[in-house]
Amino acid sequence: MNDYIILYLLTGTRGGINRIQILKLLSKGNLNAHKIKEKLKIDYKTVQHHLRLLLKHRFVTTSNKYGALYLLTDEFKRHMNLFKEILAKVNKSIERL
């Protein structure tokens, strides 16, 4: 995983904001897809889609198959400073609205 992939998936695509919100939730603790759906108030299929992308690019991993808990990978945690920078810029953009 490199900085370009992180920037692209979180800021360069349409669903970046949803992925940022999911990662922000997971940075506070492990959750399953249903809990993520409830907290973010977005469609379950949308949550599943973003989790598949985050799994594919090794941002998150799962604890098991049924009722899987999602958690941040150690690889992603090594890039937490970049994530926090992105989060700060997104928050600043939202405040302007």
C-alpha positions as CSV (number, residue, x, y, z in Angstrom):
1,M,0.0,0.0,0.0
2,N,1.3,3.4,-0.9
3,D,0.2,7.0,-0.3
4,Y,-1.1,7.3,-3.9
5,I,-3.6,4.4,-3.4
6,I,-4.8,5.9,-0.1
7,L,-5.3,9.3,-1.6
8,Y,-7.0,7.9,-4.7
9,L,-9.5,5.7,-2.8
10,L,-10.3,8.3,-0.2
11,T,-10.3,11.6,-2.2
12,G,-10.2,10.7,-5.9
13,T,-13.3,8.7,-6.3
14,R,-17.1,9.3,-5.7
15,G,-17.4,7.1,-2.7
16,G,-14.3,8.4,-0.9
17,I,-16.3,10.2,1.8
18,N,-18.2,7.0,2.7
19,R,-14.9,5.1,2.9
20,I,-13.4,7.9,5.1
21,Q,-16.4,7.7,7.4
22,I,-16.0,3.9,7.6
23,L,-12.3,4.1,8.4
24,K,-13.0,6.7,11.0
25,L,-15.5,4.5,12.7
26,L,-13.1,1.5,12.6
27,S,-10.3,3.6,14.0
28,K,-12.4,3.8,17.2
29,G,-13.1,0.0,17.3
30,N,-14.1,-3.1,15.4
31,L,-17.6,-3.2,13.9
32,N,-19.6,-5.4,11.6
33,A,-21.3,-4.2,8.4
34,H,-24.7,-3.9,10.1
35,K,-23.4,-1.6,12.9
36,I,-21.5,0.5,10.3
37,K,-24.8,0.9,8.3
38,E,-26.6,2.0,11.5
39,K,-24.0,4.5,12.6
40,L,-23.6,6.1,9.1
41,K,-27.2,5.8,8.1
42,I,-26.4,4.5,4.6
43,D,-27.7,1.5,2.7
44,Y,-26.3,-1.9,3.7
45,K,-25.3,-2.7,0.1
46,T,-23.4,0.5,-0.1
47,V,-21.5,-0.4,3.1
48,Q,-20.8,-3.9,1.7
49,H,-19.4,-2.3,-1.5
50,H,-17.1,0.0,0.3
51,L,-15.9,-2.7,2.7
52,R,-15.1,-5.0,-0.3
53,L,-12.9,-2.2,-1.8
54,L,-11.2,-1.5,1.6
55,L,-10.6,-5.3,1.9
56,K,-9.2,-5.6,-1.6
57,H,-6.7,-2.8,-1.0
58,R,-5.8,-4.0,2.5
59,F,-7.1,-1.1,4.5
60,V,-9.2,-3.4,6.6
61,T,-9.4,-7.1,7.4
62,T,-12.1,-9.3,9.0
63,S,-12.1,-11.4,12.1
64,N,-14.3,-14.2,10.7
65,K,-16.8,-14.9,8.0
66,Y,-20.3,-14.9,9.5
67,G,-21.2,-11.6,11.2
68,A,-17.6,-10.5,10.4
69,L,-16.1,-7.8,12.4
70,Y,-14.0,-5.4,10.4
71,L,-10.8,-3.9,11.7
72,L,-8.0,-1.7,10.4
73,T,-4.9,-3.6,9.1
74,D,-1.5,-2.9,10.6
75,E,-0.5,-1.9,7.1
76,F,-3.1,0.9,7.0
77,K,-2.3,1.9,10.6
78,R,1.3,2.7,9.4
79,H,-0.3,5.3,7.2
80,M,-2.5,6.8,9.9
81,N,-0.8,10.2,9.7
82,L,-1.8,10.6,6.1
83,F,-5.3,9.5,7.0
84,K,-5.5,12.1,9.7
85,E,-4.3,14.8,7.2
86,I,-7.0,13.7,4.8
87,L,-9.6,13.7,7.6
88,A,-8.6,17.2,8.6
89,K,-8.9,18.6,5.1
90,V,-12.3,16.9,4.6
91,N,-13.6,18.3,7.9
92,K,-12.4,21.8,6.9
93,S,-14.2,21.4,3.5
94,I,-17.4,20.4,5.3
95,E,-17.3,23.3,7.7
96,R,-17.3,25.7,4.7
97,L,-20.6,24.4,3.4
